[in-house]
């Protein structure tokens, strides 16, 4: 069964450093998403991406965040200058259409020191 | 802003007992989705409800979407240890919001 993959599984970084989280969505999906989940809390929507542009973003997704689909397979989330409060699990998801099932990747656990 | 709350936050049940989690939105939702997240895992899609008053069943799981499309519920009949995890509702109002989740523990 096709699945969403994410790399790395864990990332430790110093405050102020840039990180790039990578995702490979399911190949025939058209919509891509990033979510974050602070430990023990709910899943929070960050951004959705369709047709090579952001279709929707939350108030969390400020200027320090950016997304990109640099080639036909990868979908990346960049955090420009990490803060302690960016420590969380970051999930990528993809779906065939905007209101269809979203398939989540296994997540990247980011720890900012 | 839009909020999606779930109650209870935690639920411990004996294996074989029933379990229900309730999802309430501050705004009308165009659809509601339910996800299950096992400890240490990622959310896994369970079902989507779209119509007002819709009820769907998956084996021991029954999902309901309220008439006003502002609330939903998930009921599990005769829980099993494999049902352990956190159940999230997620709905689309102005944006797509996940609920606060209900963590289910099943005691064998």
Interface residues (C-beta under 8 A of the other chain):
Chain A: X35 X42 X43 X44 X45 X48 X56 X58 X59 X91 X99 X100 X101 X102 X103 X104 X105 X106 X107
Chain B: X1 X30 X31 X33 X35 X37 X41 X42 X43 X44 X45 X48 X50 X88 X90 X92 X95 X96 X97 X98 X99 X100 X101
